[in-house]
Amino acid sequence: MSPASLDHMEQMRIEQSQPFVSQEEIREGEEEEGEGENSIAKIIDLSAVAITTAKERRKSQKVAKEEEAKWMIKEAERKGLIAQSITNAVVIVLVTSCGMPIGYSAVLLPQLQSTNSTLPTDDEWASWIASVHSIATPIGAILAGPMMDNWGRRLTLQLSLIPVIFGWLSMSVWPNHFLLLTGRVLGGFSVGMGLGTSQVLVSEISEPNLRGFFMSTPGAAYALGILLVYALGSRLHWRVVASLGLVLPTVATLALLFLPESPVWLVNQNRANDARRSLLWLRGGHEAKVNQELHMLIGHSKTEKDKEEALRQETRDVTCAPVPRWWHIMTRPQVFKPFFILLTFCLLQILTGSYVAIFYGVTLIASASNTPSQEYNCLQIAVMTALVRFVVSIITSWCLLRHGRRRIGLISGVGTALATSCLVAFLYYKSLPGVTPLPNQRDTGIIAALIMIYVAMNTFGIFSLPCLMIGEVLPSNVRGSVRGVMHSLINLMIFTTTKLYLRWRPSWANRCVHGLHNSVAHHNVLHLPVSAGNQEQAADADRGILCRRKELFLAEPG
C-alpha cells in the first residue's frame, strides 16, 4: 500500500478511537465556557465593588471618628466652660458678700444718728464705725498670702468667710457700739483675706481665652454687694440688714466644699495626681489639653522654685534676718520703682473721694444738698449711685479687655475732674449772699446728677485700675509679699480719709473736700504716665513717673 493510504487509514483509526461529540454538546460547551467567563468577570466586578466599599467604609469610619472627636472636644469645652463658670459664680457670690460690709456704714450711720434711733451715736462714734473696717483689712490681706501658699486657695477662702459671718451675727443680735465696731473689724478682716485670694483662684482655674472675662467679674460683684446693701438699707432696719448679710457668706462657704482646689497650688505642693483630677473637672475631661497644661504647670513651678532659690542665695550674703532681707528685696530697682508708682496712684485715687463716696454715701448726699440723711430722696439717690457704680463696673470690665489702661484712666480723670468742678461751683454759688435759692427738688436733683456723674467717671478708671496695676506691674516672684505691704498702706490711707471726713462735714468744709477731690482729679489727668515705648518715656522717667519695666500696665494693646 502506498504511504498516502497508510496515513489515511491511521487518521481514520484515530478519529474512530475518539468519542463522538454532537453539535448540541459543542454548543453546550461553548455556553459553559461563556458562563465561566461571565462568572470570572462577575467575581472581578464583585471584588472591585468590595474593595471600593471597604475603602468607602474605612473613609466613612475615619470621618465618623473625626466627627466624634470634634464632638467630644466641643463637649469637653462645653463642660469645661460650665465648670469654670460654676467656680466663677461661687467667687462672685463670695466677692458680693465682701462688698456688703464696705457699703453697710453708708446705710447704718443715718439710722444710728436719726432722732428716733435706738442706739444714739455721735460723730466720733460714727467716724470709728465707718473707718475701723479699713484697719482690719490689711491684716487679713497680709495673712492671706502665707495661708494661700500653705493651706490652699479654697480653704483660705472658706476661712475668710467665717469672721464676716460672726461679724454680721454680732451686729444683728447684740446692738451696742462695741459690738458694732467688733462686727466691722471682723468684716474688714474677711474682706482683706477674701478679695485677693478670690482673684488668685479665678486666675489659676481659668483658661487663657476666658481669664480676661472672669478676672473682670470680681469688680462688678464688689459693686453689686454695695448696691445690695444700699437697697436693703433704704427699706429695712439696720439690724435686719445685718441678719440678711449672713446669707451670702454662708452660701459661699457651703458651695466651696464642692469645688476643686487650684491645680497651680496642687502642683506647687508636688501633688500632680490631684492637680490632674482638678484639671480634668475644670477642662471637661479633655485629656490632651489636661496633659499639656499639667506639663506646663510642672515646668513653671520648677522655674519659680529655681527663682526663689536664686533669690535666697542672693540675699544670704546680706543676712538671714527677715527685716534686712525684706529691705534688700524692696530696694531692688525692679521692685521699688513700680511699688512707688502704685502707691502714688492709689493715694491719688483715695484723695479723689472714691471710698468716702462708698462709706458715707447717704451722708455725703445729705451734706451736699443740706437735707436730713433719713429723707427718702437721699436714700433713693444713694441707691442710684450704687446702681450706677455697678453698671459702670460691668462697662469697665468690657473696656479693659479692648482698650489700654492709659486711655481709660484719662477718660476717668477728665470726667471726675469735670463733675467735681461743677459740684464745687454749684455749692459755692448756692452759698453766695443774695442768690435766690432754687426749689428744693431741683436743687437736690442737680446735686444728685453731678454726684452720679462723679461716681460713674470715678468708677470707670480711677477706682478700677489700682487692683489691676498690682497684678501687672509688680514682679511675680515677690508679688505676694509686696502686695501685702501695698494693701496695708492703702488701707491705712483709706482709714485716715474716712475717719476725718465727718469733721469736714459743715457746708464750707464740704466745699473744700469736693475741691480737694477736684484738684486731685485734675492732677491725675495732667500727670498720668504715658504708654511704655512712647517718645516721652525718658522725660517722664526723670520725673519718677514711669518705670523701666516693659510690661507696665500703661501700655496700649498691640
Sequence and secondary structure as in RCSB ss.txt:
>XXXX:A:sequence
MSPASLDHMEQMRIEQSQPFVSQEEIREGEEEEGEGENSIAKIIDLSAVAITTAKERRKSQKVAKEEEAKWMIKE
AERKGLIAQSITNAVVIVLVTSCGMPIGYSAVLLPQLQSTNSTLPTDDEWASWIASVHSIATPIGAILAGPMMDN
WGRRLTLQLSLIPVIFGWLSMSVWPNHFLLLTGRVLGGFSVGMGLGTSQVLVSEISEPNLRGFFMSTPGAAYALG
ILLVYALGSRLHWRVVASLGLVLPTVATLALLFLPESPVWLVNQNRANDARRSLLWLRGGHEAKVNQELHMLIGH
SKTEKDKEEALRQETRDVTCAPVPRWWHIMTRPQVFKPFFILLTFCLLQILTGSYVAIFYGVTLIASASNTPSQE
YNCLQIAVMTALVRFVVSIITSWCLLRHGRRRIGLISGVGTALATSCLVAFLYYKSLPGVTPLPNQRDTGIIAAL
IMIYVAMNTFGIFSLPCLMIGEVLPSNVRGSVRGVMHSLINLMIFTTTKLYLRWRPSWANRCVHGLHNSVAHHNV
LHLPVSAGNQEQAADADRGILCRRKELFLAEPG
>XXXX:A:secstr
  HHHHHHHHHHHHHHHS    HHHHHHHHHHHHHHHHHHHHHHHHHHHHHHHHHHHHHHHHHHHHHHHHHHHHH
HHHHHHHHHHHHHHHHHHHHHHHHHHHHHHHHHHHHHTSTT SS   HHHHHHHHHHHHHHHHHHHHHHHHHHHH
H HHHHHHHHHHHHHHHHHHHHHS SHHHHHHHHHHHHHHHHHHHHHHHHHHHHHS HHHHHHHHHHHHHHHHHH
HHHHHHHHTTS HHHHHHHTTHHHHHHHHHHTTS   HHHHHHTT HHHHHHHHHHHTTT HHHHHHHHHHHHHH
HHHHHHHHHHHHHHHHTT SSHHHHHHHHHTSHHHHHHHHHHHHHHHHHHHTTHHHHHHTHHHHHHHHHT  TTS
HHHHHHHHHHHHHHHHHHHHHHHHHTTS HHHHHHHHHHHHHHHHHHHHHHHHHHHSTT     HHHHHHHHHHH
HHHHHHHIIIIITTHHHHHHHHHS GGGHHHHHHHHHHHHHHHHHHHHHHHGGG SHHHHHHHHHHHHHHHHHHH
HT    TT TTHHHHHHTT   S TT TT    
